Amino acid sequence: MGKLLGIYHYAGGGDPVAEADYFYTQTKNYVGEAVPALDWEEYQNPKFGKDLN
């Protein structure tokens, strides 16, 4: 129908790896068909984007 499909995830501030794994398992059938979007708010999710090394 000519419409784009998007899949959205709001980074909740929990374990980043667990959130990514969950997002992937829920959306893996749409890889190549949908545009993934991550909503990351730095002030609300300080764990994301930090170098843990």
N, CA, C and O atoms as a GROMACS GRO file, in nm:
protein
  212
    1MET      N    1   0.081  -0.120   0.000
    1MET     CA    2   0.000   0.000   0.000
    1MET      C    3   0.085   0.126   0.000
    1MET      O    4   0.032   0.237   0.002
    2GLY      N    5   0.217   0.109  -0.003
    2GLY     CA    6   0.303   0.225  -0.008
    2GLY      C    7   0.332   0.292   0.124
    2GLY      O    8   0.393   0.398   0.128
    3LYS      N    9   0.288   0.232   0.233
    3LYS     CA   10   0.312   0.292   0.365
    3LYS      C   11   0.435   0.229   0.428
    3LYS      O   12   0.458   0.109   0.416
    4LEU      N   13   0.512   0.312   0.496
    4LEU     CA   14   0.629   0.263   0.568
    4LEU      C   15   0.586   0.206   0.703
    4LEU      O   16   0.487   0.249   0.762
    5LEU      N   17   0.663   0.109   0.750
    5LEU     CA   18   0.636   0.048   0.879
    5LEU      C   19   0.751   0.083   0.972
    5LEU      O   20   0.867   0.067   0.937
    6GLY      N   21   0.718   0.131   1.090
    6GLY     CA   22   0.819   0.162   1.190
    6GLY      C   23   0.797   0.080   1.315
    6GLY      O   24   0.683   0.049   1.351
    7ILE      N   25   0.907   0.044   1.381
    7ILE     CA   26   0.899  -0.025   1.509
    7ILE      C   27   0.975   0.060   1.610
    7ILE      O   28   1.087   0.103   1.583
    8TYR      N   29   0.914   0.083   1.724
    8TYR     CA   30   0.959   0.183   1.820
    8TYR      C   31   0.991   0.119   1.954
    8TYR      O   32   0.922   0.028   1.999
    9HIS      N   33   1.098   0.168   2.016
    9HIS     CA   34   1.132   0.124   2.152
    9HIS      C   35   1.172   0.245   2.234
    9HIS      O   36   1.256   0.325   2.192
   10TYR      N   37   1.112   0.258   2.350
   10TYR     CA   38   1.154   0.361   2.446
   10TYR      C   39   1.250   0.296   2.544
   10TYR      O   40   1.214   0.199   2.611
   11ALA      N   41   1.371   0.347   2.552
   11ALA     CA   42   1.471   0.293   2.644
   11ALA      C   43   1.428   0.325   2.786
   11ALA      O   44   1.430   0.441   2.828
   12GLY      N   45   1.390   0.222   2.859
   12GLY     CA   46   1.333   0.240   2.991
   12GLY      C   47   1.431   0.263   3.103
   12GLY      O   48   1.390   0.290   3.216
   13GLY      N   49   1.560   0.254   3.075
   13GLY     CA   50   1.659   0.279   3.179
   13GLY      C   51   1.700   0.156   3.257
   13GLY      O   52   1.777   0.166   3.352
   14GLY      N   53   1.650   0.040   3.216
   14GLY     CA   54   1.690  -0.084   3.281
   14GLY      C   55   1.822  -0.133   3.223
   14GLY      O   56   1.906  -0.053   3.181
   15ASP      N   57   1.840  -0.263   3.221
   15ASP     CA   58   1.961  -0.324   3.165
   15ASP      C   59   1.958  -0.305   3.013
   15ASP      O   60   1.870  -0.359   2.946
   16PRO      N   61   2.053  -0.230   2.956
   16PRO     CA   62   2.052  -0.203   2.812
   16PRO      C   63   2.058  -0.329   2.727
   16PRO      O   64   1.991  -0.336   2.623
   17VAL      N   65   2.136  -0.428   2.767
   17VAL     CA   66   2.147  -0.552   2.690
   17VAL      C   67   2.015  -0.628   2.693
   17VAL      O   68   1.971  -0.679   2.590
   18ALA      N   69   1.952  -0.636   2.808
   18ALA     CA   70   1.823  -0.705   2.819
   18ALA      C   71   1.717  -0.635   2.735
   18ALA      O   72   1.636  -0.701   2.670
   19GLU      N   73   1.716  -0.502   2.736
   19GLU     CA   74   1.619  -0.429   2.655
   19GLU      C   75   1.642  -0.451   2.506
   19GLU      O   76   1.547  -0.471   2.430
   20ALA      N   77   1.768  -0.449   2.465
   20ALA     CA   78   1.800  -0.473   2.324
   20ALA      C   79   1.761  -0.614   2.283
   20ALA      O   80   1.704  -0.635   2.176
   21ASP      N   81   1.792  -0.712   2.367
   21ASP     CA   82   1.756  -0.850   2.337
   21ASP      C   83   1.605  -0.866   2.324
   21ASP      O   84   1.557  -0.932   2.232
   22TYR      N   85   1.531  -0.805   2.416
   22TYR     CA   86   1.385  -0.814   2.411
   22TYR      C   87   1.331  -0.748   2.284
   22TYR      O   88   1.245  -0.805   2.215
   23PHE      N   89   1.381  -0.630   2.252
   23PHE     CA   90   1.336  -0.560   2.133
   23PHE      C   91   1.362  -0.644   2.009
   23PHE      O   92   1.275  -0.657   1.922
   24TYR      N   93   1.481  -0.702   2.001
   24TYR     CA   94   1.514  -0.785   1.884
   24TYR      C   95   1.423  -0.907   1.875
   24TYR      O   96   1.371  -0.937   1.767
   25THR      N   97   1.403  -0.978   1.985
   25THR     CA   98   1.321  -1.098   1.978
   25THR      C   99   1.177  -1.067   1.939
   25THR      O  100   1.110  -1.148   1.875
   26GLN      N  101   1.128  -0.949   1.977
   26GLN     CA  102   0.991  -0.911   1.944
   26GLN      C  103   0.976  -0.861   1.801
   26GLN      O  104   0.866  -0.862   1.746
   27THR      N  105   1.086  -0.815   1.740
   27THR     CA  106   1.077  -0.750   1.609
   27THR      C  107   1.161  -0.816   1.500
   27THR      O  108   1.164  -0.766   1.388
   28LYS      N  109   1.228  -0.927   1.530
   28LYS     CA  110   1.321  -0.987   1.434
   28LYS      C  111   1.255  -1.027   1.302
   28LYS      O  112   1.322  -1.032   1.200
   29ASN      N  113   1.128  -1.054   1.303
   29ASN     CA  114   1.059  -1.090   1.179
   29ASN      C  115   1.037  -0.971   1.086
   29ASN      O  116   0.995  -0.987   0.972
   30TYR      N  117   1.065  -0.851   1.136
   30TYR     CA  118   1.046  -0.730   1.056
   30TYR      C  119   1.177  -0.672   1.003
   30TYR      O  120   1.176  -0.568   0.938
   31VAL      N  121   1.290  -0.739   1.031
   31VAL     CA  122   1.420  -0.690   0.982
   31VAL      C  123   1.415  -0.681   0.830
   31VAL      O  124   1.378  -0.778   0.763
   32GLY      N  125   1.452  -0.566   0.777
   32GLY     CA  126   1.448  -0.543   0.633
   32GLY      C  127   1.314  -0.492   0.583
   32GLY      O  128   1.304  -0.448   0.468
   33GLU      N  129   1.212  -0.496   0.667
   33GLU     CA  130   1.080  -0.448   0.627
   33GLU      C  131   1.037  -0.323   0.702
   33GLU      O  132   0.959  -0.244   0.650
   34ALA      N  133   1.089  -0.304   0.822
   34ALA     CA  134   1.048  -0.192   0.906
   34ALA      C  135   1.169  -0.107   0.944
   34ALA      O  136   1.283  -0.154   0.942
   35VAL      N  137   1.142   0.016   0.978
   35VAL     CA  138   1.246   0.107   1.024
   35VAL      C  139   1.244   0.108   1.177
   35VAL      O  140   1.145   0.149   1.237
   36PRO      N  141   1.354   0.062   1.240
   36PRO     CA  142   1.356   0.064   1.387
   36PRO      C  143   1.386   0.204   1.439
   36PRO      O  144   1.463   0.278   1.379
   37ALA      N  145   1.325   0.238   1.551
   37ALA     CA  146   1.350   0.368   1.614
   37ALA      C  147   1.370   0.347   1.764
   37ALA      O  148   1.294   0.274   1.828
   38LEU      N  149   1.472   0.412   1.818
   38LEU     CA  150   1.500   0.406   1.961
   38LEU      C  151   1.481   0.545   2.019
   38LEU      O  152   1.541   0.642   1.973
   39ASP      N  153   1.397   0.554   2.120
   39ASP     CA  154   1.376   0.680   2.192
   39ASP      C  155   1.459   0.673   2.319
   39ASP      O  156   1.423   0.602   2.413
   40TRP      N  157   1.568   0.747   2.322
   40TRP     CA  158   1.658   0.748   2.437
   40TRP      C  159   1.665   0.890   2.491
   40TRP      O  160   1.710   0.982   2.421
   41GLU      N  161   1.621   0.908   2.613
   41GLU     CA  162   1.624   1.038   2.679
   41GLU      C  163   1.737   1.034   2.782
   41GLU      O  164   1.726   0.966   2.884
   42GLU      N  165   1.844   1.107   2.756
   42GLU     CA  166   1.964   1.101   2.841
   42GLU      C  167   1.932   1.130   2.987
   42GLU      O  168   1.983   1.062   3.076
   43TYR      N  169   1.851   1.230   3.012
   43TYR     CA  170   1.822   1.268   3.150
   43TYR      C  171   1.735   1.165   3.223
   43TYR      O  172   1.736   1.160   3.346
   44GLN      N  173   1.662   1.083   3.149
   44GLN     CA  174   1.577   0.981   3.210
   44GLN      C  175   1.643   0.843   3.213
   44GLN      O  176   1.602   0.756   3.290
   45ASN      N  177   1.743   0.823   3.130
   45ASN     CA  178   1.806   0.693   3.115
   45ASN      C  179   1.957   0.705   3.121
   45ASN      O  180   2.024   0.685   3.020
   46PRO      N  181   2.013   0.738   3.236
   46PRO     CA  182   2.156   0.762   3.245
   46PRO      C  183   2.242   0.639   3.219
   46PRO      O  184   2.360   0.653   3.187
   47LYS      N  185   2.187   0.517   3.232
   47LYS     CA  186   2.266   0.396   3.207
   47LYS      C  187   2.302   0.382   3.060
   47LYS      O  188   2.410   0.332   3.027
   48PHE      N  189   2.215   0.424   2.972
   48PHE     CA  190   2.238   0.408   2.830
   48PHE      C  191   2.342   0.510   2.783
   48PHE      O  192   2.340   0.626   2.825
   49GLY      N  193   2.431   0.466   2.698
   49GLY     CA  194   2.531   0.556   2.642
   49GLY      C  195   2.655   0.570   2.728
   49GLY      O  196   2.746   0.645   2.691
   50LYS      N  197   2.662   0.502   2.840
   50LYS     CA  198   2.780   0.509   2.925
   50LYS      C  199   2.878   0.400   2.883
   50LYS      O  200   2.838   0.290   2.846
   51ASP      N  201   3.005   0.431   2.890
   51ASP     CA  202   3.109   0.332   2.864
   51ASP      C  203   3.130   0.253   2.993
   51ASP      O  204   3.176   0.309   3.093
   52LEU      N  205   3.097   0.126   2.991
   52LEU     CA  206   3.105   0.045   3.112
   52LEU      C  207   3.241  -0.022   3.130
   52LEU      O  208   3.259  -0.098   3.224
   53ASN      N  209   3.335   0.006   3.043
   53ASN     CA  210   3.468  -0.056   3.055
   53ASN      C  211   3.554   0.016   3.155
   53ASN      O  212   3.669  -0.022   3.177
   0.00000   0.00000   0.00000
